[in-house]
Amino acid sequence: MGKSDLTPDKIKEITIKLWQYCKKNDFAGYDPYDVLNSGLIKIFPWSSTRFFRLALTQTLKRLPLNLRPLLLVPKTQNPKALAIFLKAALRLEKSGIIDPSGEISFFIKRISELRSPGHPYYCWGYSFPWQTRTLLIPRGAPNLVCTVFVADSLLDAYEATENKQCLEMALSAGAYIFNELYWSENGQAGFSYPQPGLRIHIYNADLLGAALLVRLSRITGNNNYRESALRVARYAVARQNEDGSWFYGETPQSRWIDNFHTGYNLMALKDISRYADINEFEPALTRGLEYYKNHFFRPDGAPKYFHNKLYPIDTHCLAQSIITMEAFKDRENTYNEVALSALDWAIKNMWNKKGYFYYQANRFYKNRISYMRWSQAWMLLALSILILESK
């Protein structure tokens, strides 16, 4: 993979423009999965059917023309997006290229306000209802992955600002995950996702949940969190394929291998090892990183969505590729080159001079829609990490 010709000044310029774009839009926007927020589709008699909801979601997700304004889909502030923005803002403040102190307070306040209603714990869900292949998840209903990302960002904020409210919310979220979502039976352990009570393995969700509980156990000394999290992590690692990859999940319908969920797995294992102060997952990390580097990148830096399929080239994959490779650059110099090559490709092919990144590039066309959570938040985090790591 060739070296990138990106300069630090260029990266800073793009970062500032993206930050200004997101701030101008009040960190609210559309999402690939938000069509069920439409105030219009409810008039159709078949809108209550699973097939219609799934078909409409997938159609709007793939369509390069944004029909959401016509369907009366509102722009929303998404708790997960705000969490990613919070992580990015903390890093940008530390790097000194902008002063996001007012926005940091805003993110914390809005995250608190957007907690899932009717629950004794702090927990979070998405700002839209979403249809899985089998389940309809209501708007705002808490789920493991959203809650993990929010709680983890609050812990970052607590470490940077000593804001006790951030710690209290994160501790409550950890109690929710442990008391309501953790399960163990017949030699297995995991976290229910996307709803409480489901005992199926989604490996990135399991590992992300484990990473948060291990981090909280280090803060609180709660050994139950640590040991339960390690049981979950050991099960997920045991299901790693011999070549270093992971399927998305354990069911026959979940046997695909994709870029950003693999990146989540690797980042979670890194955090588990760090916060638990163990190295037992080192062989899994080594195999997984080699697989990731060798199967998810084109020579020009463009990230593949699936291990065996290039398109769509997705901005979320671009961002996670940068984050993952940069996180492990101390292991191999080429990882930083991969991260910079991916960003170079993104700027040349997916950047709009108005200050945002496009959603996807397909073989014959680009989807130029701006998605706040899926694309902008993640790219801002990736850029903030690159800037901070280069100082």
N, C-alpha and C positions, 0 to 999 in steps of 0.2 A: 504494500500500500504506500503510495507516494506521500511525501511530506506536504502538509498544508502551508500555503503562503499567507495565512491569516496573521495579522499583526495584533498586538494587545490593544492598540488604539481602535482598530476596526471592531473588535469584540466589544469594547466599552461603548462605542458609538451605537451598535446594534442593541445592546442591553438598555441603554438610556432611552432609545426610541421605543423599544418594546414596553418598558416601564411606563413611559408617558402615555402610550396608547391604552394600556390596561387601566391606568389611573383615570384617564379622560372618560373611560367607559364605566367608571365606578366599580371595576373588577367584576362586572356582570356581563353575561353574554349568553349565546346559544350553546347547545351541547349536541353531540351526535345522537344522543338517546332521548332527547327531550320532547319529541313530538306529542307524547301523550299529555303534555301540558296544554295542548290546543283547546281553546274554548269552542272550536267549531266542530270537531269530529264527533262530539257527543250527540249531535243531531242524527247521526247515522244509526239505524237500528242494529247494525252488526258491530258497532263499536265496542260492545261488551264481550265479544268473542276473542279468545286467545289468538286465533289465526289472524284476525284483522289487525290486532294490536301489534303482533310480531311482524307481519308483512309491512305495515305502515312504518314501523320503526326502522326496519332494514332498508326499505325503499328510500326514505328521507336521509338515512345515514349514507347511502351510496350516491344519491343524486347530487351532481355538481351545482345544480341550481337551488338556491335557498328559498324554499316555499314557506318557511316558518312565519314570516310576516302575514302572508295571505291566510294561513291557518290559525292566526291569532295566538301563536306561541310566544309567550313573553320572554324577554331576557331576564335571567335570574342570577343571584349570587349563590354559588354552590359552596357548601361547607368544605368539601374536599379541595376545591379550587382555592378558597381563602386560606386553607392550611398550607398549600403549596406556595401561594404568594407570601405567606408569613415566613416560611423557611427561606425563600429567596430574599425577602426584605431584610431579614436578620444578617444574611451574608453580605448583601449590598451595603448595609450600614457599616459592617465591620471592614469592608474593603475601602470605604470612604468615597465611592464615586457618586453616591447620591445620599440625601438625608431622608430616609423613610420613617423617621420616628413617629410622625403623626399617623402614618398608615399602619405601623405596627400596632399601635393602640386601637386603631379602627378594626383591624383584623381580629384582634382578641375579643373586642366587644361584640362584633358581628357573629363570631364563632359561638360565643356564649348565647347570644339571642337565637341562633339557628339550631340549637340542640333539638333533638327529637322530642316532641311534646308527649306528655302522659307517662314519662318514665322516671323512676326514682334516681337513676344514674344520669350522668352526662354521657350522651351517645349521639351519633349523628348518622343521617342518611342523605340521599341525593335530593336535589331541589326539583325532582320530577318523578312521576311513577315510571317504572320500567318493567317490561315484559321479558322474562327469561323464556327458555324453551318450554317451561312447564308452569312457572309461577308469575303472578303479577305482584310486584313489590310496590306498595303505596308510596306516594310522595312523602319524603321525610322519615319514612320507616327506618330505624337504625339498622346498620349492617356492619359487619366486622371490618371490612377493608376501609370504608369511609371513616369509621371511628378510630382505627389504628392510625391513619395518616393525620387526622386532626389531633389526636392525643400526642403523637410524636412531635408534631410541630409546636404544641404547647409546652412540651418539655424543652425543646430548643429555646423557646421564648423565656421560660423560667431560668434556664442556665445563663441566658444573656442579660436578663433584666431583673431577676429575682422577684418577679411578679408572682405573689403567692396564689392569686386566683388561677393562674395558668397551671400551677402544680395541683391545686385542688381539683380542677376540671380533669386533668390527666389521671389523677388517682381514682377519681370516680369512674372514668372510662375504663381503667384497668379492672376495677371491681365488676363492672358490667360484663366485660369480656370473660373474666374468670368465673363469675357466678352464673351467668346466663348462656354463655356460648361454649365454654370448654366442656369436652366430654372425653371419657376414657372407658373402653370396654374391650374384652377379648384381645388384649395385647395391642390395641390401637389407641391412639389419642389424637384429637383434632379440635377444631373450632367450627361451630355451625355457621354456614354461609350459603346463600345470602340471607337466610332467615334463621332465627332460633329454632332448635329442635331438629334441624337437618343433620344427619350424621353421614355425610359424604366428604371425601377428601378433595379439596381444591388446594393444590400444593402451595401456590404463592400466598393464598389467604392464611393457610396454616402457619407458614414460616413468618409472615408479617405479624400475625398475632403473637407468635412465640417471641419474636424480637422485642415487641413492645413490653411484654410481661417480664422478660429478662432485664430490660432497661429499668422498669419500675422496681423490680426486686433489688437491683443494685442501689436504688435510692432509698427504699423503705426497709430493706433487710428481710422482706417476705420470702421465705424459702419455698413456700408452697407455689408461689408464682414461678420461681426459678425451676423447680423440679418438674412441674406440669409443663412448662414451656419446653424444657429439654426433651420430655417424652414426645411431644408433638414434633419437634425438630428431628429427632432421631427417626421417627416413622417416615417423615417426608424424605429425609436423606436416604433411607433404606430403599425408597422407591425411585431413586435416581437411576436412569438407564445406564447401562454399561459404558456407553460412549460419552457420558457426562451430561446428557440432556435430561429434562423432565417433561413428561406430558403435562398438560394444563391440569388435569384431574384424573381420578381413578376410574370413573365410569367409562364404559365403551364410547359414549358420546363426547367424552372430553379428551380423547387421545390425539391432541394436536400439540405441536411445539412451536411457540411463538417468541418473538424478540423481547417485548417489554416484560412479560410475565417471568421469563427466564432471568431478566435483569433484576426483577423484584426478588426472586429466589436468592440470587447471589448477594445482593445487598443485605437481605435479611440474615443470611448465614454469617456475613461479615459482622453485623451488629451483634448477633447472638454470641459469636466467639469473643468479641470485644467485651461486651457487658458481663458475660459469664466467666470471662478470663479462662477460656479453654481452647484447645487446638484440635479436638477430636474430629471436627468437620473439615479440617484442612485438605484431606484427600478429595472430598466432594467438591470443595471450592476450586481446587486445582483442575480437576476434570471439567467442572462446569465452566470455568473461565476459558479454557482451551476450546471447548465446544462453542461457546458464545462467540469468541473471536473468529473462529474458523468457519462458522456456518451462517453468520448473520450479517456479513458485510460484503459489499461489492468492492472491487479494487479501488474505485474512485471515492469510496467512503459512504456511499448510499447504503443505509441499513435495510436488510430484508425483513419483511413482516413475519414470514414463516421460515423455518430452517431450509425448506425445499422449494420456496416460492418467493420471488422478489416483490411482486406487486400485491397490494398497494404499498408504496413507500410512504410511511405514515409519520407525521411530525411527533406523535407521542413516542414512537420507536426511536426517532432521531434523538429526542431529548433523553430517553432512558439509556440509549447507547452511550451518549456523552457522559451521563452521570455514572454509569457502571464502569466504563473504561477508566474514567478519571479517578474513581474510588480505589482502583487496584493498580494505579500506575507505578507504585513503589515496587511491584513485583516484576514488572517488565517495562522497559522504556517504550516499546511499541504501543502500549495501551494508550498513552497520551497522544501519540500520533494518530491512532484510530479515532480518538475523541475529537481531535482537531479536524481531521479529514471529514468526519460526519458533519461537524458544524460548518465547515467550508462548503460542503455540498448543499446543506440546508440554506445557507445564505444565497448561494448562486441559483438555487432552483425553487426555493419555497418562501423566500422573503418578499414581502410587499413593502414598497418604500413608504407606505402610509404608516408602517410601524408594527406589522403583525406577520405571523407565519401562516401559510396555507395549511389546509387539513391533510391532503394526500396528493401524491402523484401516481397516476396509473399509466399503463402502457401507452395509451393514445390521448390522454387528456389529464388535466389537473383539476382537483376539487379545491377551489380557491376560497371556500367559506372559512371564516374565522370562528373558531370554537374556543371559548375562554378557558374552560377547565382542561379540555383534552390537549390543546395545542399551546396556547399562550402561557398558561401557568407553568407547565412543565418545561417549556423552553426557557422561560425566565429563570427557573431554578437551575437548569443546566448551565446557563450563561453565568449566573452568580457563583456557581461552584468553580467554573473555569477561572473566573476573575480572581476569586479569593485564593485558589490554589496556586495561581501564578505569582502571587505577591511574595 
